[in-house]
Amino acid sequence: MIVREVMMTRLITVALNDTLGHVAILLRQHQFHHLPVIRVAHAPEAGKSRYTAPNARLLLEGLLTSYDIDLAVELERQSSANNTVERPWQEQRVVEVMHRTLIRVTPTTSVAAAAQILVERGLNCLPVVEYEAAEVPSEDAEQDAPPLLVGLLTRSDLLIALAHMTGAFEPGMQLILPLPPHDVTPLAKMLMLAAELHIQVPSVVAVSQKEGVPRVATVYIPKFCPK
């Protein structure tokens, strides 16, 4: 499974010059914890990207989180206590507080690799980007082409994908098969028996525990519905 199959593509975004007050309203309204910061570019030629909106390209500039808003509020509170407030936090601009250095993935990144990044880096989301070839020769370009935002991958997306893989949203049953070390024979026999009985097995998950050896396999079998 790859990121393209589970990422969100209908995104709520903010621009560099948006105020933090506007961002706070969006975060509260949509119950989000992070918003991509984008810059809108001119429409590309037809067929350049299958993910891009038809009238614009969204160039990824950074990411703004609810924590950034909380930090701005706290800094204003401290400044107010010292009588050094220059302007309300609501009037600050996104470009002043956003995170520019981001870890990103592409639509063809494996879900397993993306999940590993989220866990190891302690992240809650990953921007999904594509890179377009520069329209000028590379020796004349001052910098690499900016990444094109095509989606967002969150921990919730991964949990939902896992639930679908294990049949959590479909009627049926799960079979738990203990597997001896370095031996998947019980799983192979079970799948062969299912094939002989014409039983569909849409999902098989083998859990690795020690030294990468699968010890337990979970097989999802959908509910049989006679015609």
C-alpha positions in Angstrom: 0.0 0.0 0.0 1.3 3.4 -0.9 0.5 6.9 0.5 -1.6 7.9 -2.6 -4.2 5.3 -1.5 -4.8 6.7 2.0 -3.8 10.4 1.9 -6.3 13.3 2.2 -6.6 15.3 -1.0 -9.4 17.8 0.0 -7.3 20.1 2.0 -7.8 23.2 4.1 -4.8 25.5 3.6 -3.6 28.9 4.6 -1.5 31.5 2.9 1.7 33.2 4.0 0.0 36.5 4.8 -3.0 35.1 6.6 -3.4 36.2 10.2 -3.1 33.9 13.1 -6.6 34.9 14.1 -7.9 33.6 10.8 -5.9 30.4 11.2 -7.3 29.9 14.8 -10.8 30.1 13.4 -10.1 27.5 10.8 -8.5 25.1 13.3 -11.4 25.4 15.6 -14.0 25.2 12.9 -12.6 22.0 11.2 -11.2 20.5 14.4 -7.7 20.3 12.9 -4.3 20.5 14.6 -2.2 21.4 11.6 -2.7 23.4 8.3 -0.4 23.4 5.2 0.9 26.9 4.2 0.8 27.3 0.5 1.6 29.8 -2.3 -0.7 29.6 -5.3 1.1 29.4 -8.7 -0.2 29.7 -12.2 -2.1 26.8 -13.7 0.1 24.2 -15.3 -0.3 22.8 -18.8 -2.9 20.1 -19.1 -1.8 16.7 -17.9 1.2 17.8 -15.9 -0.1 16.5 -12.6 -3.0 14.3 -11.9 -3.4 15.6 -8.3 -3.4 19.4 -9.0 -6.6 21.4 -8.9 -7.5 22.5 -12.5 -7.0 26.2 -12.0 -4.0 26.4 -9.7 -1.0 24.8 -8.3 -0.4 24.8 -4.5 3.2 25.2 -3.8 4.1 24.0 -0.3 5.7 26.8 1.9 5.4 25.3 5.3 3.2 24.0 8.1 1.3 25.7 10.9 0.1 23.8 14.0 -2.3 24.5 16.8 0.8 24.4 19.1 2.2 27.5 17.2 -1.1 29.3 18.0 -0.9 28.4 21.7 2.7 29.5 21.8 1.8 32.9 20.2 -0.9 33.3 22.8 1.4 32.5 25.7 4.1 34.9 24.4 1.5 37.7 24.3 0.4 36.9 27.8 4.0 37.1 29.1 4.6 40.3 27.1 1.4 41.8 28.5 2.5 41.0 32.0 5.7 43.0 31.3 3.8 45.8 29.5 5.8 45.1 26.2 3.0 43.9 23.9 3.6 45.3 20.4 0.5 43.8 18.8 -2.2 41.2 19.5 -1.3 37.6 18.5 -4.3 37.5 16.2 -2.6 40.1 13.9 0.6 38.2 13.5 1.1 36.6 10.1 1.5 33.0 9.2 4.9 33.5 7.6 6.2 34.8 11.0 5.6 31.6 12.9 5.2 28.7 10.5 7.7 25.8 10.1 9.5 26.0 6.8 11.8 22.9 7.2 9.5 20.0 6.7 9.8 16.2 6.3 7.7 15.2 3.3 6.7 12.1 1.4 5.5 11.5 -2.1 2.3 9.8 -3.3 4.4 6.7 -4.1 6.0 6.4 -0.7 5.0 3.2 1.0 2.6 3.5 3.9 5.0 1.5 6.1 7.8 4.0 5.4 5.5 6.9 6.1 4.4 5.3 9.4 8.0 4.8 10.4 8.8 8.5 9.8 5.7 9.6 11.9 6.7 7.4 14.8 10.4 8.0 14.8 10.1 11.7 14.4 7.1 12.1 16.7 5.0 13.8 14.0 1.3 13.9 13.6 1.2 14.6 9.9 3.3 14.5 6.7 2.8 16.8 3.7 2.5 14.8 0.4 4.3 16.5 -2.5 5.3 16.1 -6.1 8.3 17.7 -7.6 8.0 19.3 -11.1 10.9 19.5 -13.5 12.3 23.0 -13.7 11.2 25.0 -16.8 14.7 26.5 -17.2 18.0 24.7 -17.5 19.3 23.6 -14.1 22.6 25.6 -14.5 20.5 28.8 -14.8 18.1 28.0 -11.9 18.8 29.7 -8.6 17.1 27.0 -6.6 15.2 23.7 -7.0 11.6 23.7 -8.1 9.3 24.1 -5.1 7.3 21.1 -4.1 3.7 20.8 -5.2 1.3 20.0 -2.4 -1.0 17.1 -3.5 -2.2 15.8 -0.1 -1.7 15.3 3.6 -1.1 12.1 5.5 -2.0 12.0 9.2 -1.8 9.3 11.9 -5.6 9.1 11.8 -5.4 8.2 8.0 -3.0 5.4 8.9 -5.3 4.0 11.6 -8.3 4.1 9.3 -6.3 2.3 6.6 -5.2 -0.3 9.1 -8.9 -0.7 10.2 -9.9 -1.3 6.6 -7.1 -3.8 6.0 -8.3 -5.8 9.0 -11.9 -5.7 8.0 -13.0 -3.6 10.9 -15.8 -1.8 8.9 -17.1 -5.0 7.2 -19.2 -7.9 8.6 -17.1 -11.0 8.9 -14.7 -12.7 11.2 -11.0 -12.7 12.1 -8.9 -15.9 12.5 -5.8 -15.7 14.6 -3.1 -18.2 13.6 -0.1 -18.8 15.8 3.0 -19.2 13.6 6.1 -21.2 14.7 9.4 -19.4 14.3 10.5 -19.2 10.7 7.5 -21.3 9.6 4.4 -19.9 7.8 3.1 -23.4 6.9 -0.1 -23.0 9.0 -0.9 -19.8 7.1 -0.2 -21.4 3.8 -2.4 -24.4 4.5 -5.2 -22.1 5.7 -5.1 -20.0 2.5 -5.1 -23.2 0.4 -8.1 -24.5 2.2 -9.9 -21.2 1.7 -9.1 -21.3 -2.0 -10.5 -24.9 -2.3 -13.7 -23.8 -0.6 -13.9 -20.6 -2.8 -13.7 -18.4 0.3 -12.3 -14.9 -0.4 -9.6 -13.7 1.9 -9.2 -10.0 1.3 -6.7 -9.3 4.1 -3.8 -11.1 5.8 -1.7 -9.4 8.4 1.4 -11.1 9.9 2.7 -9.4 13.0 6.5 -9.4 13.5 7.6 -9.6 17.1 11.2 -10.6 17.7 14.0 -10.5 15.1 11.5 -9.8 12.3 9.9 -13.2 12.6 6.1 -13.4 12.1 4.6 -15.1 15.1 0.9 -14.4 14.6 -1.2 -14.0 11.5 -4.6 -12.4 11.4 -6.8 -13.5 8.5 -10.0 -11.6 7.8 -12.8 -13.6 6.2 -15.9 -11.6 5.1 -19.4 -12.7 6.0 -20.8 -15.2 3.5 -23.8 -13.9 1.7 -25.6 -16.6 -0.4 -27.0 -15.4 -3.7 
